Amino acid sequence: MTTDEDCDELEYLGRSFLEDLLPSIKTYTLCSESQFLNIINSQATRFNTILDIPHEFLLFRISEDTDIHTFNTIINPENPNISTYISSINLSGRLLLSKIPSVPHGSVGGVLHDIILSSILPMGLNNTLKTYVGSRIWGGGGKRAKEPDYGWGPKRRAPGQPDRPTIALEVAYSEADKKLQSDVRFWLSPRDGNANACLTVRIQKSNIRVEQWHRDDRGRICRKGVVWITKTTDRLVVDNNYPIQISFEDLFNRRADCPRESDIEVSPEDLRELARTVWDDYRV
């Protein structure tokens, strides 16, 4: 298997953002804010007490009978009761994707942030990076939005460059690949997230898969790197045939100025530390 096998045209996302997740994700018809919170609280309790719960994401379709002003209240980022749980929005389709909060989602981002930070410290760039956590990024002409599980980008940008992550991270524990692929398409679409690269981490009981995606010269979304970490009875095995390497230019939106500025290598030991942290959090 080569790393450029899994390519998709950017136009694939089209108007089907979140629609393409049906019926793989449990869907509710939503009529009110209180109904949303009741469902979220019920599912969050189950997810954090039962490891094998089948869904960490829930899809909500706003009822056609629901007043549009109620819809606007639900998606308002200044509504703390709701905005914390909204991962993605499709206004045209009246769809909301909600993510049940869990510790491992945050811990994956934390470990990768430490890896990136330790790599750029010797470059003298430790105060030049901005992180994006809980940052709602709008695309599709203001009709759809996503929040990355984690994101990175330069604090200072050239005039005209938007304030959004250059590298986005998406994490999934239980969902099918369709969910992560939808995330990747959003982040790498020039009309949406417009990131330079997207990292995905899929967590399972016995293995973790880390993938790196980017746009190739032909504008296709391609997998650039893929690594598996597998748990055996006495050790963690890393299949690093297609290693994860974060491009300096992708991260900082500029070319390296001097020899000490270089790409960031994610080593096998880095990946083992990621796996240990995640599986400890999931008590697996």
LINFEN-V380702 format. One record per residue. N is the residue number from 1. PHI is phi in whole degrees, -180 to 180 (* if undefined). Layout:
N&PHI / N&PHI
//
This chain:
1&* / 2&-101 / 3&-78 / 4&-105 / 5&-70 / 6&-94 / 7&-116 / 8&-137 / 9&-67 / 10&-61 / 11&-65 / 12&-56 / 13&-60 / 14&43 / 15&-87 / 16&-88 / 17&-55 / 18&77 / 19&-60 / 20&-72 / 21&-84 / 22&-75 / 23&-99 / 24&-71 / 25&-120 / 26&-59 / 27&-122 / 28&-122 / 29&-89 / 30&-112 / 31&-119 / 32&-155 / 33&-65 / 34&-63 / 35&-63 / 36&-57 / 37&-66 / 38&-62 / 39&-66 / 40&-60 / 41&-62 / 42&-64 / 43&-72 / 44&-64 / 45&-61 / 46&-66 / 47&-64 / 48&-86 / 49&-118 / 50&-123 / 51&-61 / 52&-92 / 53&-57 / 54&-74 / 55&-136 / 56&-104 / 57&-116 / 58&-129 / 59&-108 / 60&-117 / 61&-107 / 62&-68 / 63&-57 / 64&-62 / 65&-84 / 66&-81 / 67&-59 / 68&-61 / 69&-68 / 70&-64 / 71&-59 / 72&-63 / 73&-65 / 74&-65 / 75&-92 / 76&-61 / 77&-65 / 78&-89 / 79&-93 / 80&-65 / 81&-66 / 82&-111 / 83&-59 / 84&-59 / 85&-97 / 86&-88 / 87&-96 / 88&-147 / 89&-136 / 90&-128 / 91&-65 / 92&-61 / 93&-92 / 94&55 / 95&-118 / 96&-126 / 97&-106 / 98&-111 / 99&-111 / 100&-73 / 101&-60 / 102&-151 / 103&-60 / 104&-60 / 105&-59 / 106&-73 / 107&-70 / 108&-61 / 109&-61 / 110&-64 / 111&-65 / 112&-65 / 113&-63 / 114&-62 / 115&-63 / 116&-64 / 117&-64 / 118&-66 / 119&-80 / 120&-90 / 121&-58 / 122&-64 / 123&-84 / 124&75 / 125&-117 / 126&-65 / 127&-105 / 128&-109 / 129&-107 / 130&-110 / 131&-106 / 132&-124 / 133&-130 / 134&69 / 135&-98 / 136&-83 / 137&-109 / 138&-94 / 139&-147 / 140&58 / 141&66 / 142&79 / 143&-102 / 144&-148 / 145&-153 / 146&-145 / 147&-118 / 148&-73 / 149&-66 / 150&-162 / 151&-157 / 152&-137 / 153&-171 / 154&-72 / 155&-66 / 156&-102 / 157&-128 / 158&-66 / 159&-54 / 160&93 / 161&-79 / 162&-71 / 163&-86 / 164&-156 / 165&-65 / 166&-85 / 167&-124 / 168&-112 / 169&-122 / 170&-128 / 171&-122 / 172&-140 / 173&-100 / 174&-120 / 175&-78 / 176&-68 / 177&-60 / 178&-56 / 179&-64 / 180&-65 / 181&-65 / 182&-64 / 183&-60 / 184&-59 / 185&-62 / 186&-63 / 187&-68 / 188&-96 / 189&-75 / 190&-59 / 191&-86 / 192&-121 / 193&-68 / 194&52 / 195&-78 / 196&-85 / 197&-156 / 198&-135 / 199&-101 / 200&-124 / 201&-129 / 202&-110 / 203&-105 / 204&-132 / 205&-62 / 206&-111 / 207&-154 / 208&-130 / 209&-114 / 210&-114 / 211&-125 / 212&-125 / 213&-121 / 214&-153 / 215&-94 / 216&-87 / 217&-65 / 218&-97 / 219&81 / 220&-89 / 221&-87 / 222&-128 / 223&-82 / 224&-96 / 225&-151 / 226&-150 / 227&-133 / 228&-112 / 229&-114 / 230&-117 / 231&-93 / 232&-109 / 233&-65 / 234&-130 / 235&-162 / 236&-108 / 237&-102 / 238&-109 / 239&-92 / 240&-113 / 241&-65 / 242&-121 / 243&-65 / 244&-90 / 245&-134 / 246&-89 / 247&-67 / 248&-58 / 249&-66 / 250&-63 / 251&-72 / 252&-101 / 253&59 / 254&-158 / 255&-79 / 256&-64 / 257&-94 / 258&-150 / 259&-59 / 260&-74 / 261&-86 / 262&-147 / 263&-66 / 264&-102 / 265&-91 / 266&-96 / 267&-80 / 268&-56 / 269&-68 / 270&-58 / 271&-69 / 272&-64 / 273&-64 / 274&-59 / 275&-64 / 276&-60 / 277&-63 / 278&-65 / 279&-69 / 280&-65 / 281&-66 / 282&-88 / 283&55 / 284&-98
//
